[in-house]
Amino acid sequence: MGFVLADDVLCMILDILGDERDHNSLFQCAISSRYFTAHSLAVLYKVCHASSVRGGGTEDEQFLNPRRRFTFNVSVRREVNSTVRKWALLWQSIALSALGQTYLPYYSYLRYLDLDDLGDLLKDPNFSGRIRDDFFTPGLLEIASSDYQAKGNKRLRSAFKGPDPSADSVKLKIGSAIVKKATSIRGMSLNVPPETLSEWVGGLPLLQSLTVWSGEALSQHAGSQLRHHCPKFKQLTIYSWRDRPPTTAEAESEQFLDQLQPNTLETFELISLSQLGPRSIVALGSHRQSLSELKLTSLTIDGIAQLPSLTALPSLRVLTLTDSVPSARDERFYTIVSQVAEWIGSCESLRQLEVRRFVDDPFLLSRTLTIEGVKLTSLSLSRYSMAGSQAFHEALACQQTLRTLNLSGESSFSNRDNEILVQALSQLSNLRELDLKDISDGFTQDHAMALTAFLPRLEKLWISGDFFDDTVFQAFTHLPKLESLVIPAFSKFTADGILDFISQLGPGNKGFNLSILNAVDSTLTEEAQLLISETLKANLDGSFDYGIVPGKNQGSTGVG
């Protein structure tokens, strides 16, 4: 007697596979039975923006690897073609569905439309020949090209080998066909002219998030369109926003932010070079009640001086401040930095803080971290110098709530500098992830042992040092939850020392990955590396990576 799953149980299972981004299982379900097909494909296309088939996915990492990119053998070429063909088929099915030429309306399942990815496909050098010809069916050729000639009541394609317009033009035409139908879209990533964006968002009532390459795309009353047609809009990411004389990014951003419904924007993120200033910061104030994630870059000192005008942001949980325009470090500068520190400290919901080349970052954080009420769970500071940062390192001890800490920059070989940092870190007993990239280059093995003795909850650790050998493993054997250990320090480990360390790991270390990146000789033979890898796999389902210092020996890497 056959067993039939109840519809609601089936839907729950497939939705779980979708939540886990298990694209392969969803596809297998779709082709295994007609009973599964419709819902499997619906879930699959809802998460297709995260598929490994796409250009940025994991499936094509092999042929994108620089060391293999120029190895033009048959097997690699087949891998490339296979991945690009799947990538093209994904976009073809979405586009054809918008034209009513597919079994199911795949466009209606979309929740996130990444037109940047379509653009990447069209410009990929491997998107050529048979793959390109197969992609452009007659239906897609018709919307991608205007190179047709009339004959009676029919439209005939002239002698034509593919879309003659640029890839960007083809992307816009295909994108327009999709957007006109896919009203279920909640998020978009795209690089389109401002008039196109304003037109498209007018037909997307469920739109919540938007990623654009240039702030220019928001210049043609996009804010008003979002306000009137997208009541749930709340997330904005911009890669760059620059002046276009006589128009300024400052004026465009101010106008856009003012056009939005007040206190609706939850995420405002600037990623790359931008030229926003004081007026832009003031305009953000119209969303001070709703902002929960704020990421700013390229600010001038005048723009930075306006941050305190936002007053305490009650919902702010994530703050990223990076790569400001250099300014003279005079009395006014430090007055502003102190005021910004107080402003950050007034945002009592703040949990994640990232700073990189913003102002005098150690000075800023030495003031911020000691303010009563600041309770961070994640802190990242990069590109700073350990020398002269003692006050910041001492202030770290005030953040007992930290679970993730990333510090990177110029190390010091002053024993006092290193001891101050170790002493502060050893008081952060709730840490799960600790990344000391470069900043710990001056650590001795004693520093490593003193540090980890008080961090029993560590799950991931990146730690360097002056020179490490088997002795340093004593620092890691009492970390019952450690899952990843990366040692980029110059080192000389033996197979017996590593195997002894592995033997002391327990069930809490399941999946453990050990990466030794800068061994100074070839003490570990390939046979020893393989034994270590197999032991980790057998005991903990783990892996092992090993690298020789360049120039010291050829060695081997990535045996796990």
TIKOLFI-320200 format. One record per residue (C-alpha): y, x, z; residue in three letters. Coordinates in pm, 1 decimal. Example, Ala and Ser with C-alpha at 12.3 -4.5 7.8 and 13.67 -1.06 7.14 Angstrom:
-450.0,1230.0,780.0,ala
-106.0,1367.0,714.0,ser
! end
This chain:
0.0,0.0,0.0,met
332.9,146.2,-101.2,gly
606.9,208.4,150.8,phe
959.3,99.5,61.4,val
1263.2,227.9,245.9,leu
1511.0,-32.6,359.6,ala
1833.6,-10.2,161.0,asp
2044.4,70.5,464.5,asp
1806.1,349.5,571.5,val
1811.9,496.0,220.0,leu
2190.1,488.9,214.9,cys
2205.2,661.7,552.6,met
1972.8,940.5,435.1,ile
2166.8,1001.3,115.0,leu
2499.2,992.4,298.6,asp
2367.7,1258.2,538.2,ile
2270.0,1475.2,240.6,leu
2622.8,1427.1,110.4,gly
2777.3,1526.3,442.9,asp
2563.8,1841.0,435.8,glu
2671.3,1914.8,75.5,arg
2304.6,1929.9,-23.9,asp
2369.0,1888.5,-395.8,his
2021.0,1992.4,-504.2,asn
1842.5,1736.7,-284.9,ser
2077.3,1462.8,-401.9,leu
2006.6,1552.8,-764.5,phe
1630.8,1554.6,-704.4,gln
1658.9,1212.5,-543.5,cys
1856.4,1086.5,-841.9,ala
1586.6,1185.0,-1093.2,ile
1284.8,1098.1,-878.3,ser
1313.7,720.2,-897.7,ser
1533.1,450.9,-1044.8,arg
1542.1,304.6,-696.5,tyr
1729.8,616.1,-576.1,phe
1939.7,692.3,-882.7,thr
2254.6,485.1,-840.8,ala
2328.6,566.0,-478.3,his
2219.3,930.9,-513.2,ser
2460.3,986.3,-800.9,leu
2737.8,800.4,-621.9,ala
2707.4,1034.6,-321.9,val
2662.3,1339.9,-547.2,leu
2987.0,1277.8,-733.0,tyr
3175.5,1205.0,-412.4,lys
3112.2,1566.1,-309.6,val
3105.1,1727.8,-654.6,cys
3428.5,1915.6,-574.6,his
3221.4,2127.5,-333.9,ala
2933.5,2185.1,-573.7,ser
2809.1,2539.7,-628.3,ser
2797.7,2462.3,-1000.8,val
3177.2,2474.1,-1017.3,arg
3358.6,2795.8,-1106.6,gly
3439.1,2879.1,-746.7,gly
3094.2,2797.6,-614.1,gly
2820.1,3025.6,-488.8,thr
2579.0,2980.7,-776.3,glu
2773.1,3212.4,-1006.4,asp
2845.8,3486.9,-753.5,glu
2589.3,3711.8,-918.4,gln
2762.7,3725.8,-1254.2,phe
3106.7,3737.0,-1097.4,leu
3009.6,4040.7,-891.0,asn
3222.9,4330.9,-1025.2,pro
2927.9,4565.6,-1029.8,arg
2735.0,4329.0,-1254.8,arg
3014.7,4186.9,-1464.2,arg
2987.9,4474.0,-1711.6,phe
2608.9,4486.1,-1718.4,thr
2557.3,4299.5,-2042.1,phe
2181.3,4261.8,-2038.4,asn
1999.7,3952.1,-2155.4,val
1904.6,3821.0,-1810.7,ser
2260.2,3837.8,-1677.4,val
2394.8,3668.4,-1990.4,arg
2145.3,3387.2,-1943.0,arg
2253.5,3342.4,-1582.2,glu
2615.8,3323.0,-1693.1,val
2543.0,3072.2,-1967.4,asn
2327.5,2858.4,-1740.8,ser
2596.2,2828.8,-1474.6,thr
2880.7,2766.8,-1717.3,val
2671.4,2507.5,-1899.6,arg
2611.9,2318.7,-1573.6,lys
2979.2,2350.7,-1491.0,trp
3071.3,2206.7,-1831.7,ala
2818.3,1923.3,-1802.1,leu
2966.0,1820.8,-1467.6,leu
3314.5,1782.9,-1614.0,trp
3184.3,1629.6,-1935.2,gln
3003.2,1355.4,-1746.0,ser
3314.2,1271.8,-1543.8,ile
3537.5,1263.8,-1851.2,ala
3295.0,1061.4,-2063.6,leu
3249.0,809.4,-1783.8,ser
3624.0,747.0,-1790.0,ala
3578.3,659.2,-2158.7,leu
3293.8,420.3,-2078.0,gly
3032.9,638.2,-2247.9,gln
2791.3,708.3,-1961.2,thr
2512.9,522.6,-1780.3,tyr
2712.8,499.6,-1457.0,leu
3089.1,510.4,-1386.6,pro
3090.5,859.0,-1233.6,tyr
3470.1,862.7,-1220.7,tyr
3464.1,575.1,-972.0,ser
3266.8,787.0,-722.3,tyr
3524.7,1065.4,-714.1,leu
3709.3,1117.7,-389.8,arg
3864.9,1455.8,-468.9,tyr
3980.0,1555.5,-816.1,leu
4017.2,1930.6,-868.2,asp
4183.3,1966.0,-1206.9,leu
4246.3,2333.7,-1133.4,asp
3871.7,2373.8,-1166.1,asp
3868.8,2198.7,-1503.2,leu
4144.4,2436.1,-1615.8,gly
3937.1,2732.3,-1498.4,asp
3642.8,2607.7,-1703.8,leu
3846.4,2567.3,-2020.8,leu
3987.5,2920.5,-1983.9,lys
3662.0,3088.1,-1883.6,asp
3563.3,3348.3,-2147.8,pro
3203.2,3228.0,-2125.5,asn
3307.3,2873.5,-2218.3,phe
3255.6,2937.7,-2587.7,ser
3017.0,2895.1,-2875.7,gly
2742.3,2637.7,-2823.0,arg
2858.9,2549.7,-2470.6,ile
3207.5,2465.5,-2595.1,arg
3076.8,2274.5,-2897.9,asp
2839.8,2068.1,-2681.9,asp
3116.3,1991.3,-2433.2,phe
3355.1,1842.3,-2689.0,phe
3173.5,1529.8,-2797.5,thr
3352.5,1311.0,-3053.9,pro
3493.6,1104.5,-2768.4,gly
3640.2,1405.5,-2590.3,leu
3764.7,1554.5,-2914.7,leu
3960.8,1239.5,-2978.6,glu
4152.5,1253.5,-2650.9,ile
4182.9,1633.2,-2650.9,ala
4332.9,1671.9,-2995.6,ser
4581.6,1489.2,-3210.5,ser
4455.1,1672.2,-3519.2,asp
4325.2,1358.5,-3690.5,tyr
4413.9,1201.1,-4018.6,gln
4420.2,833.8,-4105.5,ala
4209.3,686.6,-4384.5,lys
4231.2,311.4,-4414.2,gly
4152.7,159.4,-4075.7,asn
3957.5,464.6,-3961.0,lys
4057.6,787.8,-3791.8,arg
3878.1,1085.6,-3934.9,leu
3869.4,1428.4,-3779.3,arg
4004.9,1692.2,-4011.9,ser
3838.8,2028.2,-4058.1,ala
3847.5,2132.4,-3696.3,phe
3635.0,2357.0,-3475.3,lys
3760.9,2247.7,-3135.2,gly
4076.7,2151.1,-2950.7,pro
4360.9,2342.3,-3103.9,asp
4610.7,2286.5,-2821.1,pro
4614.5,2517.2,-2521.2,ser
4364.5,2478.4,-2240.4,ala
4643.7,2339.0,-2023.5,asp
4716.9,2068.7,-2280.3,ser
4350.1,1971.7,-2305.4,val
4323.7,1967.6,-1926.3,lys
4619.7,1729.0,-1902.8,leu
4475.9,1490.5,-2160.8,lys
4130.7,1479.9,-2003.6,ile
4286.0,1459.9,-1657.1,gly
4502.8,1168.4,-1763.5,ser
4198.6,978.6,-1892.5,ala
4021.6,1031.2,-1559.9,ile
4318.8,946.6,-1338.4,val
4384.5,619.3,-1521.9,lys
4039.7,498.4,-1415.7,lys
3962.7,685.2,-1090.7,ala
4173.8,484.7,-847.6,thr
3935.9,580.3,-565.0,ser
4073.8,936.2,-551.6,ile
4184.3,1047.4,-203.7,arg
4282.2,1405.7,-286.3,gly
4390.4,1614.2,-586.1,met
4440.2,1981.3,-668.1,ser
4634.0,2040.1,-987.7,leu
4894.8,2232.1,-1181.2,asn
5083.2,1981.3,-1393.1,val
5442.1,1915.5,-1504.6,pro
5655.5,1712.2,-1259.5,pro
5678.3,1407.3,-1484.1,glu
5298.3,1397.5,-1514.0,thr
5249.1,1413.8,-1138.1,leu
5499.0,1135.1,-1074.3,ser
5323.0,918.2,-1331.8,glu
4974.9,984.9,-1196.3,trp
5040.8,924.8,-825.8,val
5182.3,584.5,-915.1,gly
4828.6,470.7,-992.5,gly
4647.1,624.3,-694.9,leu
4691.8,388.4,-397.8,pro
4434.1,570.4,-182.0,leu
4577.1,921.6,-229.8,leu
4599.5,1114.3,98.0,gln
4620.9,1482.7,5.8,ser
4779.7,1684.7,-270.5,leu
4760.3,2053.2,-365.2,thr
5002.8,2182.3,-629.1,val
5057.6,2530.5,-767.9,trp
5434.2,2502.9,-775.5,ser
5679.5,2297.3,-576.0,gly
5847.3,2226.4,-909.0,glu
5577.9,1961.8,-964.3,ala
5737.6,1758.8,-683.9,leu
6085.4,1760.8,-834.9,ser
6077.5,1439.8,-1043.4,gln
6095.9,1186.1,-760.1,his
5735.7,1254.4,-654.4,ala
5835.7,1182.1,-294.5,gly
5957.6,833.7,-384.4,ser
5643.7,765.1,-586.7,gln
5423.2,871.9,-297.4,leu
5623.7,659.3,-56.4,arg
5597.4,344.9,-266.7,his
5248.1,379.1,-411.9,his
5046.3,599.9,-171.8,cys
5088.1,459.3,181.4,pro
4814.0,684.7,321.4,lys
4955.4,1012.1,188.2,phe
4962.9,1275.3,464.3,lys
4864.6,1625.4,343.0,gln
5056.4,1860.6,113.8,leu
4965.8,2217.2,10.2,thr
5191.6,2422.7,-217.9,ile
5100.8,2765.7,-349.3,tyr
5454.9,2866.2,-439.7,ser
5801.8,2714.6,-440.7,trp
6069.8,2928.0,-605.7,arg
6424.3,2888.3,-729.8,asp
6476.2,2789.7,-1093.1,arg
6849.4,2843.6,-1146.3,pro
7057.0,2639.3,-1126.2,pro
6801.0,2439.1,-927.8,thr
6692.7,2581.7,-591.9,thr
6365.0,2537.5,-409.6,ala
6574.1,2456.9,-103.6,glu
6736.1,2154.7,-270.4,ala
6407.6,2032.0,-423.2,glu
6213.9,2054.6,-97.9,ser
6490.0,1883.5,100.5,glu
6501.5,1596.1,-147.0,gln
6122.6,1560.4,-160.5,phe
6077.2,1557.7,217.8,leu
6357.9,1307.7,260.9,asp
6202.0,1075.2,2.3,gln
5871.7,1047.3,188.6,leu
5817.9,777.6,448.6,gln
5934.9,937.5,778.9,pro
5669.3,1059.0,1020.6,asn
5379.9,1028.1,776.1,thr
5326.2,1389.7,669.2,leu
5057.6,1549.4,885.4,glu
4996.6,1874.4,695.4,thr
5260.2,2089.3,525.4,phe
5127.7,2419.5,393.1,glu
5298.4,2693.2,190.6,leu
5057.2,2964.1,80.0,ile
5240.4,3216.4,-136.0,ser
5591.7,3335.9,-216.8,leu
5845.1,3060.5,-156.2,ser
6218.5,3036.6,-120.6,gln
6265.5,2756.4,127.7,leu
6543.1,2791.7,381.4,gly
6722.4,2623.0,673.8,pro
6770.6,2288.3,499.9,arg
6398.7,2267.0,426.3,ser
6315.8,2325.4,791.6,ile
6563.0,2059.6,898.7,val
6410.8,1816.7,646.2,ala
6068.0,1875.7,801.7,leu
6217.6,1726.0,1115.3,gly
6180.3,1380.0,960.5,ser
5806.1,1427.4,1017.9,his
5820.6,1582.6,1362.2,arg
5614.0,1305.2,1520.1,gln
5331.3,1327.2,1264.9,ser
5304.6,1699.5,1178.8,leu
4974.5,1837.4,1306.7,ser
4938.0,2140.0,1076.6,glu
5231.1,2355.8,966.5,leu
5196.4,2673.2,759.1,lys
5509.2,2854.4,643.4,leu
5563.1,3178.8,456.2,thr
5846.5,3386.9,307.0,ser
6114.0,3252.0,541.5,leu
6444.2,3433.5,582.6,thr
6584.8,3497.1,929.0,ile
6818.8,3201.2,875.8,asp
6522.8,2974.5,803.4,gly
6337.2,3109.9,1105.1,ile
6642.5,3040.5,1320.9,ala
6610.3,2669.2,1234.2,gln
6253.4,2631.6,1361.2,leu
6363.6,2548.5,1718.6,pro
6571.3,2262.4,1574.1,ser
6242.1,2080.6,1513.7,leu
6209.6,2062.4,1893.8,thr
5865.1,2016.1,2046.9,ala
5623.4,1879.0,1785.3,leu
5398.3,1647.7,1987.1,pro
5107.2,1641.4,1738.4,ser
5114.1,2003.3,1618.6,leu
4771.5,2164.8,1654.7,arg
4777.2,2438.1,1386.8,val
5067.8,2675.6,1318.9,leu
5068.1,2963.6,1069.3,thr
5373.1,3188.9,1019.1,leu
5345.8,3472.6,766.9,thr
5525.5,3728.8,549.4,asp
5890.2,3664.5,623.9,ser
6174.7,3831.3,438.0,val
6255.6,4158.6,624.2,pro
6563.0,4146.2,844.1,ser
6753.5,4394.6,1060.1,ala
6609.7,4399.9,1411.4,arg
6937.5,4366.7,1592.3,asp
7043.1,4161.2,1893.0,glu
7064.9,3838.5,1689.5,arg
6716.0,3896.8,1552.5,phe
6558.7,3925.1,1896.9,tyr
6756.2,3629.2,2026.9,thr
6611.9,3419.6,1744.9,ile
6259.3,3552.5,1806.4,val
6286.1,3460.4,2175.8,ser
6401.4,3108.6,2083.4,gln
6112.6,3070.4,1839.1,val
5870.5,3181.2,2110.7,ala
6007.0,2911.2,2339.9,glu
5978.0,2655.0,2059.6,trp
5613.6,2745.7,1994.2,ile
5546.1,2723.3,2364.7,gly
5699.0,2374.9,2378.2,ser
5438.0,2238.2,2133.0,cys
5182.4,2150.0,2397.8,glu
4915.7,2025.4,2156.2,ser
4905.7,2360.7,1973.0,leu
4555.9,2506.8,1964.0,arg
4545.5,2741.4,1662.2,gln
4811.6,3004.6,1600.0,leu
4812.8,3260.1,1318.4,glu
5085.8,3521.3,1272.5,val
5115.5,3795.3,1010.2,arg
5424.2,4006.2,936.1,arg
5645.1,3722.2,1054.3,phe
5896.6,3889.6,1284.4,val
5827.1,4147.5,1555.3,asp
5493.8,3976.2,1602.9,asp
5370.5,4152.3,1919.8,pro
5706.3,4081.3,2084.8,phe
5694.3,3716.9,1975.3,leu
5342.2,3668.5,2109.4,leu
5407.4,3855.1,2432.4,ser
5667.9,3585.4,2505.2,arg
5469.0,3290.1,2369.7,thr
5132.1,3350.0,2534.3,leu
5275.6,3367.3,2885.2,thr
5450.2,3028.1,2865.8,ile
5293.0,2777.0,3100.2,glu
5124.2,2499.8,2904.0,gly
5021.2,2713.8,2605.8,val
4644.0,2671.9,2576.0,lys
4518.2,2818.9,2250.6,leu
4159.9,2803.9,2128.4,thr
4222.1,3027.4,1824.3,ser
4464.4,3317.9,1775.7,leu
4503.0,3552.4,1480.2,ser
4740.0,3847.8,1452.0,leu
4712.5,4089.1,1161.4,ser
4893.9,4393.5,1026.1,arg
5042.4,4506.7,1353.7,tyr
5032.5,4838.7,1534.3,ser
4854.3,4886.8,1864.8,met
5110.1,5147.5,1971.5,ala
5392.5,4970.7,2147.8,gly
5200.2,4642.0,2177.8,ser
5094.3,4676.8,2540.5,gln
5291.9,4368.9,2650.8,ala
5120.7,4154.7,2389.0,phe
4776.9,4283.4,2485.3,his
4842.5,4215.8,2851.9,glu
4963.7,3864.1,2764.3,ala
4631.4,3790.8,2592.8,leu
4470.0,3761.8,2934.8,ala
4677.5,3447.2,2996.4,cys
4490.0,3259.7,2723.6,gln
4162.9,3189.7,2902.8,gln
4095.9,2898.0,2667.5,thr
4056.9,3120.9,2358.8,leu
3732.0,3075.3,2168.6,arg
3829.1,3267.3,1852.7,thr
4040.0,3584.1,1842.6,leu
4116.5,3790.9,1532.2,asn
4315.8,4111.7,1565.6,leu
4364.1,4357.3,1281.4,ser
4604.2,4640.8,1223.8,gly
4672.2,5004.7,1300.8,glu
4464.6,5141.8,1585.9,ser
4562.3,5395.2,1850.7,ser
4364.9,5687.0,1988.2,phe
4558.4,5672.4,2313.4,ser
4306.4,5598.3,2585.7,asn
4567.5,5393.5,2775.6,arg
4638.7,5170.5,2473.5,asp
4269.7,5101.1,2423.8,asn
4201.3,5042.3,2793.1,glu
4482.7,4786.2,2820.3,ile
4339.0,4592.6,2527.7,leu
3981.4,4612.3,2658.5,val
4091.2,4500.4,3005.0,gln
4271.9,4198.2,2862.3,ala
3987.5,4100.0,2629.5,leu
3728.7,4124.1,2902.8,ser
3907.0,3840.1,3084.2,gln
3857.0,3598.4,2793.1,leu
3515.1,3478.0,2901.4,ser
3519.2,3172.0,2672.4,asn
3535.1,3375.3,2351.1,leu
3281.7,3279.2,2084.5,arg
3421.2,3487.7,1799.5,glu
3594.7,3825.2,1832.0,leu
3712.6,4016.4,1527.2,asp
3871.0,4357.0,1597.2,leu
3917.5,4477.8,1242.0,lys
4063.4,4831.5,1230.7,asp
4252.8,4776.8,1557.0,ile
3947.1,4898.9,1751.7,ser
3897.8,5220.1,1550.9,asp
3992.7,5421.5,1858.1,gly
3732.7,5258.0,2084.6,phe
3465.4,5473.9,2244.9,thr
3117.4,5344.6,2318.8,gln
3225.0,5305.7,2681.5,asp
3504.9,5074.2,2568.1,his
3254.3,4859.8,2380.2,ala
3027.1,4834.8,2684.8,met
3314.6,4753.5,2919.6,ala
3435.9,4483.4,2682.5,leu
3116.7,4288.6,2618.0,thr
2998.1,4291.0,2979.0,ala
3230.3,3997.7,3050.2,phe
3192.7,3798.4,2726.1,leu
2857.4,3619.3,2763.7,pro
2940.6,3341.3,2515.8,arg
3008.2,3567.4,2216.4,leu
2844.7,3447.4,1895.0,glu
3019.0,3668.2,1638.6,lys
3155.2,4018.8,1689.8,leu
3322.7,4266.2,1453.8,trp
3390.1,4590.8,1638.3,ile
3470.5,4941.2,1522.7,ser
3514.5,5267.4,1710.3,gly
3562.0,5639.1,1697.4,asp
3189.3,5706.2,1652.2,phe
2881.6,5502.2,1747.7,phe
2517.1,5589.9,1794.2,asp
2213.5,5418.7,1949.9,asp
2379.7,5423.3,2292.1,thr
2624.8,5152.0,2189.7,val
2347.5,4894.2,2155.0,phe
2350.3,4866.4,2534.3,gln
2678.5,4679.7,2490.5,ala
2514.9,4401.6,2289.0,phe
2173.9,4344.9,2446.8,thr
2314.7,4114.2,2715.7,his
2486.3,3876.4,2471.7,leu
2235.1,3588.8,2466.4,pro
2418.6,3385.7,2199.7,lys
2516.5,3661.8,1957.1,leu
2444.7,3561.1,1596.6,glu
2644.2,3818.5,1399.4,ser
2728.8,4181.8,1474.9,leu
2930.8,4388.2,1228.7,val
2981.9,4759.2,1301.4,ile
3214.6,4929.7,1049.5,pro
3258.7,5239.4,1270.5,ala
3136.6,5579.5,1154.9,phe
2787.9,5579.4,1301.5,ser
2450.0,5747.2,1321.4,lys
2176.1,5506.9,1423.8,phe
1802.7,5566.4,1425.0,thr
1533.6,5322.0,1321.0,ala
1380.8,5334.8,1670.4,asp
1717.8,5260.5,1829.7,gly
1781.8,4960.2,1607.4,ile
1427.8,4822.6,1646.8,leu
1449.5,4862.2,2024.8,asp
1774.7,4665.6,2022.2,phe
1620.6,4389.9,1810.9,ile
1324.1,4367.1,2049.8,ser
1562.0,4279.2,2333.7,gln
1718.1,3984.4,2152.5,leu
1600.1,3637.2,2246.0,gly
1576.9,3278.2,2118.2,pro
1952.8,3231.9,2155.7,gly
2004.5,3499.9,1889.6,asn
1818.8,3306.8,1618.8,lys
1958.9,3377.6,1271.7,gly
2103.0,3710.4,1390.3,phe
2271.5,3924.9,1125.1,asn
2326.2,4296.7,1184.2,leu
2565.5,4480.9,951.7,ser
2608.9,4858.8,980.8,ile
2870.2,4947.3,721.7,leu
2959.0,5316.6,758.2,asn
2658.8,5527.5,851.2,ala
2743.1,5897.1,806.2,val
2403.4,6009.1,677.0,asp
2077.0,5880.3,535.4,ser
1877.3,5892.9,859.0,thr
1743.9,5546.6,778.6,leu
1508.8,5573.1,484.7,thr
1464.0,5278.5,253.1,glu
1127.2,5216.5,420.6,glu
1294.2,5206.8,763.7,ala
1564.2,4971.2,638.2,gln
1298.7,4740.4,495.4,leu
1106.0,4745.3,824.3,leu
1420.2,4654.0,1020.3,ile
1498.3,4375.4,774.9,ser
1146.0,4234.3,793.4,glu
1142.2,4256.1,1173.6,thr
1471.5,4065.9,1199.1,leu
1346.1,3805.3,955.0,lys
1015.2,3759.5,1135.3,ala
1150.9,3758.9,1491.3,asn
1481.3,3578.2,1452.3,leu
1503.6,3455.1,1093.0,asp
1783.4,3711.7,1065.8,gly
1906.0,3970.0,816.5,ser
2015.4,4333.8,796.9,phe
2283.6,4510.0,593.1,asp
2322.3,4887.0,584.2,tyr
2577.9,5105.3,410.0,gly
2636.3,5479.5,385.3,ile
2989.5,5619.6,399.6,val
3093.9,5668.6,34.5,pro
3044.5,6027.4,-72.6,gly
2808.6,6108.9,211.3,lys
2492.1,5986.5,42.6,asn
2387.4,5727.4,-212.6,gln
2202.7,5526.0,49.3,gly
2139.4,5153.5,7.9,ser
2296.2,4832.7,120.7,thr
2214.5,4470.8,170.6,gly
1839.8,4500.5,224.2,val
1829.1,4179.9,426.0,gly
! end
